[in-house]
Amino acid sequence: MLSRRPHPSLAPFVSWVWTSPPADGSDQGSWEWLLPAPEMHLAFRLDGPPFRFSERPEDRLGETFGHAIAAGPRTRGYLKSLSRAGASVGALLKPGAGELLFGVPNAALANRHLPLEFVWGRAATEHALERLCGAVSAEERLTTLEAVLQARLPLAPVLHPVVAYGLRELPLRRRVADVVERTGYSHRRFIALFDRQVGLSPKQYARIRRFRQASDLLDRDMASSELAVLAGYSDQAHFQREFRAIAGITPGVYRKSVLKRPGHLAA
């Protein structure tokens, strides 16, 4: 997989752009389990079968979503089919970017995948796929995707200032009540604005961000008690309870799992 930071014009809205080559066939018929994450995703599959996802670990049939998808922030994991996967290209979006790029609130996509044509329309989606399929190299796929996204951006960002403030402060382990108080907004109004643009409540966002930080630390050689404190949990027991509640497995099992890349486990 090739990934990099986006063009500067997209930096306020996009964290990463990425592309992956066609599968080599070794994963045919297999699935991977993706952990919860607070960001939205946009992805195009350029050949092979359409995207197929399942919300339940025991369901290995799942549901197809076409060759271009919009995916919302997640508080629970899901399965993705790897069967005969073709070349793909996509972007990891920053909070608030979903409403700019898709025209729907992030909250409408929370814990969901949607065929991209549902939000962009069939003509725009097919045009984007046609342009991407015409790219002859991985880097050209990324620059083509950037051009597609640039054409859809408004002239000015519309992330509400109090939402932007919350996104800066919550990862610093501020209490939601304290963040709200500093904005001067009512608790209800702040929650409504945040949920609309991020797709998760402030508490959910902070919880999943902390979980992903902890999961990224698990590949380091450190004791669980030290990791728990570093990630912001009150103690090791709290960390283990939260990790299992979100991931469905213990930190120890996660450490022993085969990771395709961070947050992607063989299923």
Stockholm file with secondary structure:
# STOCKHOLM 1.0

chainA/1-267         MLSRRPHPSLAPFVSWVWTSPPADGSDQGSWEWLLPAPEMHLAFRLDGPPFRFSERPEDRLGETFGHAIAAGPRTRGYLKSLSRAGASVGALLKPGAGELLFGVPNAALANRHLPLEFVWGRAATEHALERLCGAVSAEERLTTLEAVLQARLPLAPVLHPVVAYGLRELPLRRRVADVVERTGYSHRRFIALFDRQVGLSPKQYARIRRFRQASDLLDRDMASSELAVLAGYSDQAHFQREFRAIAGITPGVYRKSVLKRPGHLAA
#=GR chainA/1-267 SS CEEECCCGGGTTTEEEEEEECCCCSTTTTCEEEECCCSSEEEEEECSSSCCEEESSTTCSSCEECCSEEEECCCSSCEEEECTTCCCEEEEEECTTHHHHHHSSCGGGGTTCEEETHHHHCHHHHHHHHHHHHTCCSHHHHHHHHHHHHHTTCCSSCCCCHHHHHHHHHGGGTCCHHHHHHHHTSCHHHHHHHHHHHHSSCHHHHHHHHHHHHHHHHTTSSCCHHHHHHHHTCSSHHHHHHHHHHHHSSCHHHHHHSCEEETTEEEC
#=GC SS_cons         CEEECCCGGGTTTEEEEEEECCCCSTTTTCEEEECCCSSEEEEEECSSSCCEEESSTTCSSCEECCSEEEECCCSSCEEEECTTCCCEEEEEECTTHHHHHHSSCGGGGTTCEEETHHHHCHHHHHHHHHHHHTCCSHHHHHHHHHHHHHTTCCSSCCCCHHHHHHHHHGGGTCCHHHHHHHHTSCHHHHHHHHHHHHSSCHHHHHHHHHHHHHHHHTTSSCCHHHHHHHHTCSSHHHHHHHHHHHHSSCHHHHHHSCEEETTEEEC
//
